[in-house]
Amino acid sequence: PPVTASLRDFPIGSKVTILVEPSVQKGMPHPRYHGRVGTVVEKRGRAFVVHLTDGGKIKKIIARPEHLRMV
């Protein structure tokens, strides 16, 4: 992936899609969340905390920006 993929910034409250980038293993979310849409809740170091619903429950996913895309 390009260098700019790791430099992306997502504002709090923005909608993002989780798309797992297999060439980057750090900060990779579980593959079951690939293609899911969630909301950015906070920034934690280089990663972002994303809340999404999974079966009626709110899950907290911690993923680096290489694995996230803006909706």
C-alpha positions as CSV (number, residue, x, y, z in Angstrom):
1,P,0.0,0.0,0.0
2,P,1.1,3.6,-0.5
3,V,2.7,5.5,2.4
4,T,-0.3,7.8,2.5
5,A,-2.5,4.9,3.6
6,S,-0.7,4.8,7.0
7,L,-0.9,8.6,7.3
8,R,-4.7,8.9,6.9
9,D,-6.7,10.7,9.6
10,F,-10.3,10.0,10.4
11,P,-12.3,12.5,12.4
12,I,-14.2,11.3,15.4
13,G,-17.8,10.3,14.4
14,S,-17.0,9.5,10.8
15,K,-18.2,6.3,9.1
16,V,-15.5,3.9,7.9
17,T,-15.4,0.6,6.2
18,I,-13.1,-2.1,7.5
19,L,-11.1,-3.6,4.6
20,V,-8.3,-5.8,5.7
21,E,-5.0,-5.1,3.9
22,P,-3.2,-8.5,4.0
23,S,0.3,-7.0,3.3
24,V,0.2,-5.1,6.7
25,Q,-0.2,-7.4,9.7
26,K,0.1,-4.8,12.4
27,G,-3.2,-3.5,13.7
28,M,-5.2,-5.9,11.5
29,P,-8.8,-6.6,12.7
30,H,-10.2,-10.0,12.7
31,P,-11.2,-11.1,9.1
32,R,-14.9,-11.6,10.2
33,Y,-15.2,-7.8,10.2
34,H,-14.0,-7.3,6.6
35,G,-16.5,-5.2,4.7
36,R,-18.3,-4.0,7.8
37,V,-19.2,-0.3,8.4
38,G,-18.6,1.3,11.8
39,T,-18.1,4.7,13.5
40,V,-14.8,6.1,14.7
41,V,-15.0,6.7,18.4
42,E,-11.4,7.6,19.4
43,K,-7.8,7.5,18.3
44,R,-5.5,5.3,20.2
45,G,-1.8,5.8,19.3
46,R,-1.6,5.1,15.6
47,A,-4.8,3.1,15.5
48,F,-8.5,4.0,15.7
49,V,-11.2,2.6,17.8
50,V,-14.3,1.7,15.7
51,H,-17.7,0.7,17.1
52,L,-19.9,-1.5,15.0
53,T,-22.9,-3.7,15.7
54,D,-22.6,-7.5,15.4
55,G,-25.7,-9.5,16.1
56,G,-27.3,-6.7,18.1
57,K,-24.2,-6.0,20.2
58,I,-21.8,-3.1,19.9
59,K,-18.2,-4.4,19.2
60,K,-15.1,-2.3,19.7
61,I,-12.5,-2.9,16.9
62,I,-9.0,-1.4,17.1
63,A,-7.5,-1.1,13.7
64,R,-4.7,0.9,12.0
65,P,-5.6,3.3,9.2
66,E,-4.3,0.9,6.5
67,H,-7.3,-1.3,7.1
68,L,-9.9,1.5,7.1
69,R,-11.6,3.4,4.3
70,M,-13.9,6.4,4.5
71,V,-17.5,5.7,3.5
